[in-house]
Amino acid sequence: MNPKLEHLVDLIFKKLMTYKKKKIFIEKESLNKFISSLFKEN
């Protein structure tokens, strides 16, 4: 995986895990797949 993309996933994951208003349940691997799919070229 691209280091920039991996860093982006880490930042988003950390933000989601520290979000206090609602409890968010997400696995880092699922988030990674989703973000990777957004950047894939068709």
N, C-alpha and C positions, 0 to 999 in steps of 0.2 A: 504494500500500500504506500502511496505517496506520503512522505513525512508531513507535508503541509496539511493534507487531508486528515491524517491521524491526529495532528495537533488540533485541528478544528473540531474533530469528534470529541477529543478530550475536554476542550473548553465547553462545548455544549453540554456534555454529560455532567460536568462539575456544576454548571449553572442549574441544570434540571434537578440535581440531587440536593442543592441548597435552597431550592424554592420552598418557602415556608407556608404559603397560603393553601396549597393543596399537596397532598402526598402523591408523588409521581413514581410509578413503578415501571421501570424500563431497564432492559439489559443493554449493556454497552455494545455487545455484538449486534443486536437488533438495530440500534441507533447507527452503528457503523454501516450496516448494509443499506439502511435507508438513505443516509447521506451519500454513500457511494453511488447509489442508483440515481440520485439527483444530478450528479456530475458526469455520469456516463454519457458518451456520445452514441447516438443511434445510428 
